[in-house]
Amino acid sequence: MEEKVRRQVVAKTVLVTGANGLVGSAVSDLTEEYSHYNFVFSGHKDHDLTKEEEVKQLFEETKPDYVIHAAARVGGIGRNLATPAQQYYCNILMNSFVIHYAHLYDVEKLLAFSSVCAFPAGAKMLHEDILHDGEPYPAHYSYAYSKRMVDVQIYAYKQQYDANFCSVIPGNIFGENDNFNLENGHVVPSLVHKCYVAKKSGEPLEVWGDGSPYREFLYAKDVARTCMQLLESQIELPRRLIVSGQEEIQIKDLVQLVCDAYDYHNIKWLTDKPNGQLRRPTNKEAFNNVLPDFAYTDLRQAMKNTVMWFEQNYPKVRI
């Protein structure tokens, strides 16, 4: 009897930068579900992506088939205002080196994270096609431009090298393993931490503004699932893709979700503080065309999961 030759199937390698960050941690939670891939996670302590020699070393060591570039120097409006030079310098270097070496090492697919902050300040509806149609919101200026350049670089590499790269533009992501810094964190992790402290002390939860703005919030594990589904898809990646929450929610209702998760409703609105932009809705057409059957996690459940994780891990959380 002729013996059948068994061909060994080599698992494709997925390199994830920003391993200890919000998106990187969420991808890590999916490794069992996607066990047919070989995942390599790199955090800041492993490789400093602002240094070209360390980026080169990372790609030489891993030789990835796919890259999810989630590493970034991030923060809320406070950090963007306080350290605009570092926000630009660090992000522009990380993105430039990672995208370039993804090309040099023949990466099949690259997903590099941008930000909705990169969109023009006066945009009524955020759509992929208007990304460069005006200056970004002043408070996010340098950070926003560093993220906008992700799209420019990817477009250049698509034009010259036919690279199958995509600039992923996420909305307001939150979830477990977030940065819960009280001063420089994004809105959800800051609220989660502030409400925890307020409940412990019996003091009111102080929230900037009057709660009137609307935002779209997206659970980090949904972002991770989006990335993996894009990598598995047979389609040519779009140049840029907005990945945002399913619908807008007013900040005052978001605060209620946080308070409901803690069962603590002593709120003080600091109406002398800025609200930020009133609305920043996104157009979902491109996303729905690429992933028409994507199932979002219920926002209330996602918030409960985040608060539960925070309580279980405090004070050993990123702050």
Summary of the structure (lengths in Angstrom):
residues: 319
radius of gyration: 20.1
end to end distance: 64.9
largest distance: 84.1
contacts: 1040
relative contact order: 0.14
helix: 43%
strand: 17%
